Amino acid sequence: MKQDTLNSCMYRASVMHHRILPKKHQFKYDIFMFYLDLAELDVITAKFKWLSYNRFNLFNFRDNDHMQLPREKPDKSKSTREHITRFLSENGVEIGIGKIMLLTNLCTLGYQFNPVCFYFCFDENDNPVCSVAEICNTYKEIKLYFMGAETFNKDHFHLYTFKKFYVSPFTELDNYFDFNLKIPQENLNIAVNDHNELGKLFFLSKLFGKREELTDRNMIRYFFSIPLITIKITFLIHWQAFKLWSKKIKYYKKANNPELQTEVFRPYKS
């Protein structure tokens, strides 16, 4: 397979968070992400020096970092594509040999934390059929949010849904996620906003960037320009949490309201 036939690529991007209520708080930082065709994992990890599949490297795609079915006793012998294909089937979508693209961070020098990644799924004629948001909290719990054909309009998926997941200790669980996912092409444009129980917007987040070719050179360039990205993300989450705490924004314990934490993969008993 020639490099110019690869579907997989990278994105140089920025993340912006803007909290409106109860007090204003805003930040933006630069990141990079991988946009991988799950059917190409063996090809690209054989082709590129700095990228591996379930094996230590500068960058490593690990199946264990993503959702695994069944929830009660995960089958670790299956690939991420096999697990997400089963999840789609449970939601009425048969992907067949269609393409599944995953926008994600990769394990970097053995360390991984991926706050959110997105699956974009296409049929055999390359038509978009669904998307899945995979959100991970600092307890390494995962929750999936499925967006079917009815949520697709023109070039993006839109879903307004009850959260029922502990994401931030400074946000209630009975809020709503508002997903707006434009299919990544030359530009990356994704927004996930939060609304309170009254439907009022109180938190905005946006991920935007530009497509880059997947090459060893680009991987090295981004590794040194934005070093140890997964560790950086973990540090920034805790740093911003400290700032919110210093502003005396209400803190919610994970042990509270367990009934509002449903359909969670890898549940953590606090």
C-alpha positions, 0 to 999 in steps of 0.5 A: 500500500502506498502512503498516499492511499492511506486514510489515516492522518494526523491533526495539529489542533487546539482545545478550548474550554469556556465555562460560563456559569456559575463563574467564568473560566476559560483556557486554550492549549495546543495538541495533536491527534491521530485520525486512524483507519482501524483497518490500517493499523497493521499496515501503518505500524509496519510502515512507520518507525515511531508507531506501534500496535499493542507494543511499546514505542514513541506512539502506541495504539493499544486496544486496552485503552478503548471500550471492550465488550461485554461490559461484565467480563471484557474480551481482551482478545478482540481488537478495537474494531471488533469491539466497536463493530459489535457495539454498532450491531447492538445499536442496529448498525451493520458496518460490514467492510465499511471504514471505521475512523478513530480520532484519538490520542495515542499512548506516548512512551508507555503512558496514556490518558484520552479524555475523549475520542471519536469514531466515525463510521462509513458504509462500503460506499464511504457514506457516513452512517454513525458516530460514537463519542468515547469519553474517559474520566480520570478514573479511567472509566469509559462511556459511549454516546451513539449517534445514528443516521437520524442525528446526521445532517449534511456533514456533521452529527448532532446529539443532545443527550442526558450525560449520566456520567461522572466527568468533572468534579465541578459539574453535576451529573444530571446535565446534558451533552450537546455533541456537534461533530463535523466529519474530519477532512482538511479541517477538524471542527468538533464541539461538545457543550454542556447544558444544565437541567433547565436547558441553559448552556453553561459550558462550551468546549471546542476542538479545531485544527488542520490535517497533516500527513501521517509520517515519521517526520511529523510524529517526531516534529509534534513529539518535540514541539508538544512533548509528552502530550498525554502527560501534559493533558493529565497535568492540565486537567488537574491544574485547571481543576485546582483553578476551579477549586480556588474560585470556590466552584461547587465540588461534586464527589463521585460517590454521590448519585451512583444512580446517575452513572450508568452504562459505564465501561470499567466502572470504578468503585469509589 
